[in-house]
Amino acid sequence: MAGIFGIALRGLGMLGKAKKVSKTIDSVKPNVPKTKLEKATSKLAIAKHKVKGSKAKLDQTVFEISQKSKGK
């Protein structure tokens, strides 16, 4: 009987505690380039990211080829 009573008290104790909820993001201002300079800067940043990704893929391919040649 005491075990059931203890479980019930723990359950009620959980109901009384308020959960911490973080703030939600209401809105995010879009970054829309308006001038020619801002547009060019944006395109340059995108191109840099593409080059970085392509270089990483190439480096991985070169590494895999070198590993295969060492294994033979």
N, CA, C and O atoms as a MOPAC input file, in Angstrom:
PM7 MOZYME 1SCF
protein

 N      0.82900 1    -1.19800 1     0.00000 1
 C      0.00000 1     0.00000 1     0.00000 1
 C      0.86600 1     1.25200 1     0.00000 1
 O      0.57600 1     2.22000 1    -0.70200 1
 N      1.94100 1     1.22200 1     0.80100 1
 C      2.82000 1     2.38900 1     0.88400 1
 C      3.51900 1     2.63400 1    -0.45200 1
 O      3.77400 1     3.77900 1    -0.82500 1
 N      3.82700 1     1.55200 1    -1.17000 1
 C      4.49000 1     1.69300 1    -2.46200 1
 C      3.62000 1     2.40800 1    -3.47100 1
 O      4.09300 1     3.25100 1    -4.23300 1
 N      2.35400 1     2.06700 1    -3.47000 1
 C      1.41900 1     2.69700 1    -4.40700 1
 C      1.25000 1     4.16600 1    -4.06100 1
 O      1.17100 1     5.01400 1    -4.95000 1
 N      1.19500 1     4.47000 1    -2.76200 1
 C      1.02900 1     5.84600 1    -2.31600 1
 C      2.24200 1     6.68600 1    -2.72000 1
 O      2.09200 1     7.83100 1    -3.14800 1
 N      3.43200 1     6.12100 1    -2.58600 1
 C      4.65900 1     6.83500 1    -2.96600 1
 C      4.70800 1     7.12200 1    -4.46400 1
 O      5.12000 1     8.20000 1    -4.89300 1
 N      4.28200 1     6.14000 1    -5.24500 1
 C      4.26800 1     6.32900 1    -6.70300 1
 C      3.28600 1     7.43800 1    -7.06800 1
 O      3.57300 1     8.26600 1    -7.93200 1
 N      2.12600 1     7.45400 1    -6.40700 1
 C      1.11900 1     8.48000 1    -6.68400 1
 C      1.65100 1     9.86300 1    -6.32600 1
 O      1.41200 1    10.82300 1    -7.05900 1
 N      2.36900 1     9.97900 1    -5.20900 1
 C      2.92700 1    11.27600 1    -4.81800 1
 C      3.95900 1    11.75500 1    -5.83700 1
 O      3.99500 1    12.93500 1    -6.18400 1
 N      4.79900 1    10.83000 1    -6.31600 1
 C      5.80100 1    11.21500 1    -7.31900 1
 C      5.11100 1    11.68500 1    -8.59600 1
 O      5.55600 1    12.64800 1    -9.22200 1
 N      4.04900 1    11.02600 1    -8.98000 1
 C      3.31200 1    11.42300 1   -10.18100 1
 C      2.70700 1    12.79700 1   -10.03500 1
 O      2.73800 1    13.59100 1   -10.97600 1
 N      2.14900 1    13.09800 1    -8.86100 1
 C      1.57200 1    14.41700 1    -8.62500 1
 C      2.66000 1    15.48100 1    -8.57300 1
 O      2.45400 1    16.60800 1    -9.02400 1
 N      3.80600 1    15.12800 1    -8.03000 1
 C      4.91500 1    16.07600 1    -7.96800 1
 C      5.38600 1    16.46500 1    -9.35600 1
 O      5.78700 1    17.60800 1    -9.57700 1
 N      5.34100 1    15.52300 1   -10.29900 1
 C      5.76100 1    15.81600 1   -11.66900 1
 C      4.78300 1    16.77300 1   -12.34800 1
 O      5.18200 1    17.57300 1   -13.19400 1
 N      3.52400 1    16.69500 1   -11.98500 1
 C      2.52600 1    17.56400 1   -12.59400 1
 C      2.69300 1    19.00800 1   -12.15600 1
 O      2.39700 1    19.92300 1   -12.92500 1
 N      3.15900 1    19.22800 1   -10.94200 1
 C      3.26500 1    20.57100 1   -10.39600 1
 C      4.42500 1    21.36800 1   -10.96500 1
 O      4.38700 1    22.59800 1   -10.94800 1
 N      5.45900 1    20.69700 1   -11.47100 1
 C      6.63400 1    21.40500 1   -11.98000 1
 C      6.35100 1    21.94300 1   -13.38100 1
 O      5.84400 1    21.23400 1   -14.25100 1
 N      6.69100 1    23.20700 1   -13.57000 1
 C      6.53500 1    23.80300 1   -14.89000 1
 C      7.78700 1    23.52600 1   -15.70800 1
 O      8.90300 1    23.67400 1   -15.21000 1
 N      7.61000 1    23.13100 1   -16.93800 1
 C      8.74600 1    22.85800 1   -17.80500 1
 C      9.33000 1    24.16900 1   -18.31200 1
 O      8.60400 1    25.13100 1   -18.56200 1
 N     10.64500 1    24.19400 1   -18.46000 1
 C     11.29600 1    25.37100 1   -19.01300 1
 C     11.16300 1    25.31800 1   -20.53000 1
 O     11.51800 1    24.32600 1   -21.16700 1
 N     10.65400 1    26.38800 1   -21.08600 1
 C     10.46800 1    26.45200 1   -22.52200 1
 C     11.28300 1    27.62300 1   -23.04800 1
 O     11.16700 1    28.74300 1   -22.55100 1
 N     12.10200 1    27.36100 1   -24.05000 1
 C     12.90800 1    28.43100 1   -24.61500 1
 C     12.04800 1    29.32000 1   -25.50100 1
 O     10.98300 1    28.91900 1   -25.96900 1
 N     12.53200 1    30.53000 1   -25.71900 1
 C     11.79700 1    31.46100 1   -26.56900 1
 C     11.81400 1    30.95500 1   -28.00600 1
 O     12.80900 1    30.40600 1   -28.47900 1
 N     10.70800 1    31.15100 1   -28.67800 1
 C     10.65700 1    30.76700 1   -30.08000 1
 C     11.04700 1    31.96900 1   -30.92500 1
 O     10.88900 1    33.11500 1   -30.50500 1
 N     11.55100 1    31.70000 1   -32.10300 1
 C     11.93200 1    32.77100 1   -33.00800 1
 C     10.65700 1    33.27400 1   -33.67500 1
 O      9.94800 1    32.51500 1   -34.33500 1
 N     10.38000 1    34.54700 1   -33.49700 1
 C      9.16300 1    35.12400 1   -34.06400 1
 C      9.31800 1    35.37400 1   -35.55300 1
 O      8.45500 1    35.00000 1   -36.34800 1
 N     10.41200 1    36.00100 1   -35.92300 1
 C     10.62100 1    36.27300 1   -37.33500 1
 C     12.10800 1    36.47100 1   -37.59700 1
 O     12.86900 1    36.84800 1   -36.70600 1
 N     12.50000 1    36.21200 1   -38.82000 1
 C     13.87500 1    36.41400 1   -39.24700 1
 C     13.84800 1    37.31700 1   -40.45900 1
 O     13.12300 1    37.06800 1   -41.42200 1
 N     14.65300 1    38.37700 1   -40.40100 1
 C     14.68200 1    39.30200 1   -41.52200 1
 C     15.42900 1    38.66100 1   -42.68200 1
 O     16.53900 1    38.16300 1   -42.49700 1
 N     14.84800 1    38.66500 1   -43.86000 1
 C     15.53300 1    38.06800 1   -45.00400 1
 C     16.69900 1    38.93600 1   -45.45800 1
 O     16.65000 1    40.16400 1   -45.38200 1
 N     17.74000 1    38.27600 1   -45.92900 1
 C     18.90500 1    38.98700 1   -46.43300 1
 C     18.79700 1    39.03900 1   -47.95000 1
 O     19.28700 1    38.15200 1   -48.64900 1
 N     18.15600 1    40.07500 1   -48.44500 1
 C     17.95300 1    40.22000 1   -49.88200 1
 C     18.86000 1    41.34300 1   -50.37200 1
 O     18.67400 1    42.50300 1   -50.00600 1
 N     19.84900 1    40.99300 1   -51.20800 1
 C     20.73700 1    42.03700 1   -51.72000 1
 C     19.98100 1    42.97100 1   -52.67000 1
 O     19.22300 1    42.51800 1   -53.52700 1
 N     20.19700 1    44.27400 1   -52.50600 1
 C     19.46700 1    45.24900 1   -53.30800 1
 C     20.36900 1    45.94200 1   -54.32000 1
 O     19.97200 1    46.15600 1   -55.46600 1
 N     21.56700 1    46.28900 1   -53.90500 1
 C     22.46500 1    46.98700 1   -54.81800 1
 C     23.27800 1    45.98800 1   -55.63100 1
 O     23.32300 1    44.80000 1   -55.31200 1
 N     23.92100 1    46.48700 1   -56.68700 1
 C     24.74700 1    45.62400 1   -57.53000 1
 C     25.91500 1    45.05900 1   -56.72700 1
 O     26.29800 1    43.90000 1   -56.89200 1
 N     26.47100 1    45.89400 1   -55.85900 1
 C     27.61200 1    45.46100 1   -55.03800 1
 C     27.19600 1    44.33300 1   -54.09200 1
 O     27.91700 1    43.34500 1   -53.95200 1
 N     26.04400 1    44.47300 1   -53.44700 1
 C     25.55900 1    43.43000 1   -52.53400 1
 C     25.27300 1    42.13100 1   -53.28900 1
 O     25.56000 1    41.04300 1   -52.79000 1
 N     24.70700 1    42.24700 1   -54.49500 1
 C     24.42600 1    41.05800 1   -55.29500 1
 C     25.71200 1    40.35700 1   -55.69900 1
 O     25.80700 1    39.13100 1   -55.63400 1
 N     26.70700 1    41.14400 1   -56.11800 1
 C     27.98200 1    40.56800 1   -56.52800 1
 C     28.67800 1    39.91000 1   -55.33900 1
 O     29.26600 1    38.83800 1   -55.47900 1
 N     28.61500 1    40.54300 1   -54.17900 1
 C     29.22400 1    39.98100 1   -52.97200 1
 C     28.56300 1    38.66600 1   -52.60200 1
 O     29.23700 1    37.71200 1   -52.21200 1
 N     27.24900 1    38.61600 1   -52.72300 1
 C     26.50000 1    37.39900 1   -52.42400 1
 C     26.88200 1    36.27900 1   -53.37700 1
 O     27.10900 1    35.14700 1   -52.95000 1
 N     26.95500 1    36.59100 1   -54.67000 1
 C     27.32400 1    35.58500 1   -55.66800 1
 C     28.74800 1    35.09100 1   -55.44800 1
 O     29.03600 1    33.90700 1   -55.62900 1
 N     29.63900 1    36.00100 1   -55.05500 1
 C     31.02600 1    35.62500 1   -54.77900 1
 C     31.09700 1    34.66600 1   -53.59700 1
 O     31.83800 1    33.68400 1   -53.64000 1
 N     30.33600 1    34.94000 1   -52.54700 1
 C     30.32700 1    34.06600 1   -51.36500 1
 C     29.80700 1    32.68000 1   -51.72500 1
 O     30.34200 1    31.67200 1   -51.26200 1
 N     28.76400 1    32.62900 1   -52.55100 1
 C     28.19900 1    31.33900 1   -52.97500 1
 C     29.21900 1    30.57500 1   -53.81000 1
 O     29.38600 1    29.36600 1   -53.64200 1
 N     29.90000 1    31.27800 1   -54.70800 1
 C     30.90700 1    30.63800 1   -55.55500 1
 C     32.06100 1    30.09700 1   -54.71300 1
 O     32.58000 1    29.01600 1   -54.99200 1
 N     32.46200 1    30.84400 1   -53.68500 1
 C     33.54000 1    30.38800 1   -52.79300 1
 C     33.15100 1    29.08200 1   -52.10300 1
 O     33.96900 1    28.17100 1   -51.98200 1
 N     31.90300 1    28.99600 1   -51.65300 1
 C     31.42800 1    27.78400 1   -50.98300 1
 C     31.40600 1    26.60000 1   -51.94700 1
 O     31.75000 1    25.47900 1   -51.57300 1
 N     31.00100 1    26.85500 1   -53.18300 1
 C     30.97700 1    25.78000 1   -54.17900 1
 C     32.38000 1    25.27600 1   -54.46600 1
 O     32.60100 1    24.06900 1   -54.57300 1
 N     33.33600 1    26.20100 1   -54.59000 1
 C     34.72600 1    25.81300 1   -54.84400 1
 C     35.27600 1    25.02200 1   -53.66400 1
 O     35.98900 1    24.03600 1   -53.84500 1
 N     34.94200 1    25.45600 1   -52.47100 1
 C     35.41100 1    24.76300 1   -51.26900 1
 C     34.89100 1    23.32200 1   -51.23800 1
 O     35.63400 1    22.39900 1   -50.90200 1
 N     33.63000 1    23.13300 1   -51.58500 1
 C     33.04400 1    21.79800 1   -51.60900 1
 C     33.66000 1    20.93200 1   -52.69100 1
 O     33.92000 1    19.74800 1   -52.47500 1
 N     33.89500 1    21.52500 1   -53.86300 1
 C     34.50300 1    20.77400 1   -54.96000 1
 C     35.91800 1    20.35100 1   -54.61000 1
 O     36.33500 1    19.24100 1   -54.94100 1
 N     36.66100 1    21.22900 1   -53.94000 1
 C     38.03400 1    20.90100 1   -53.54000 1
 C     38.03900 1    19.75800 1   -52.52800 1
 O     38.89700 1    18.87700 1   -52.58600 1
 N     37.09300 1    19.77400 1   -51.61300 1
 C     37.01100 1    18.70500 1   -50.61300 1
 C     36.72600 1    17.35900 1   -51.29000 1
 O     37.31400 1    16.34100 1   -50.92300 1
 N     35.82500 1    17.35700 1   -52.27600 1
 C     35.51800 1    16.12200 1   -52.99800 1
 C     36.73700 1    15.62300 1   -53.76600 1
 O     37.02200 1    14.42500 1   -53.78100 1
 N     37.45500 1    16.54700 1   -54.40200 1
 C     38.64600 1    16.18000 1   -55.15300 1
 C     39.72000 1    15.61800 1   -54.22700 1
 O     40.34600 1    14.60500 1   -54.53800 1
 N     39.93200 1    16.27700 1   -53.08900 1
 C     40.92100 1    15.79300 1   -52.11300 1
 C     40.56800 1    14.38600 1   -51.63600 1
 O     41.45300 1    13.54300 1   -51.48800 1
 N     39.29000 1    14.12900 1   -51.39500 1
 C     38.85000 1    12.81200 1   -50.94400 1
 C     39.11000 1    11.76300 1   -52.01600 1
 O     39.55500 1    10.65700 1   -51.71100 1
 N     38.83400 1    12.10900 1   -53.27300 1
 C     39.06600 1    11.17800 1   -54.37800 1
 C     40.55300 1    10.86700 1   -54.51700 1
 O     40.93100 1     9.70800 1   -54.69400 1
 N     41.39200 1    11.88800 1   -54.43900 1
 C     42.84200 1    11.69300 1   -54.53100 1
 C     43.32400 1    10.80800 1   -53.38700 1
 O     44.16700 1     9.93500 1   -53.58800 1
 N     42.79600 1    11.03000 1   -52.20100 1
 C     43.17500 1    10.22600 1   -51.03700 1
 C     42.79000 1     8.76200 1   -51.24600 1
 O     43.58500 1     7.86100 1   -50.98000 1
 N     41.56600 1     8.53200 1   -51.72300 1
 C     41.11200 1     7.15400 1   -51.94800 1
 C     41.96100 1     6.44600 1   -53.00500 1
 O     42.28400 1     5.26800 1   -52.85800 1
 N     42.32100 1     7.16600 1   -54.06800 1
 C     43.16600 1     6.57800 1   -55.10800 1
 C     44.53600 1     6.23700 1   -54.54700 1
 O     45.07600 1     5.17100 1   -54.84300 1
 N     45.10400 1     7.12100 1   -53.74500 1
 C     46.42300 1     6.86200 1   -53.16000 1
 C     46.37800 1     5.67200 1   -52.19300 1
 O     47.33800 1     4.90700 1   -52.10300 1
 N     45.27300 1     5.52100 1   -51.47900 1
 C     45.14200 1     4.39400 1   -50.55100 1
 C     45.04400 1     3.06900 1   -51.30400 1
 O     45.60400 1     2.05900 1   -50.87800 1
 N     44.31600 1     3.08600 1   -52.44100 1
 C     44.18900 1     1.86400 1   -53.24200 1
 C     45.53600 1     1.46800 1   -53.83300 1
 O     45.87400 1     0.28600 1   -53.90500 1
 N     46.30400 1     2.47900 1   -54.25700 1
 C     47.59600 1     2.16300 1   -54.87800 1
 C     48.59600 1     1.63700 1   -53.84600 1
 O     49.46300 1     0.82700 1   -54.17600 1
 N     48.47600 1     2.09300 1   -52.60800 1
 C     49.35200 1     1.59500 1   -51.53400 1
 C     48.99700 1     0.16300 1   -51.16000 1
 O     49.87200 1    -0.62200 1   -50.79300 1
 N     47.71700 1    -0.17900 1   -51.25100 1
 C     47.26400 1    -1.50500 1   -50.86100 1
 C     47.65000 1    -2.59500 1   -51.84300 1
 O     47.71000 1    -3.76300 1   -51.45900 1
 N     47.91000 1    -2.26000 1   -53.07600 1
 C     48.23400 1    -3.27200 1   -54.09700 1
 C     49.65400 1    -3.72800 1   -54.02700 1
 O     50.07000 1    -4.57300 1   -54.81900 1

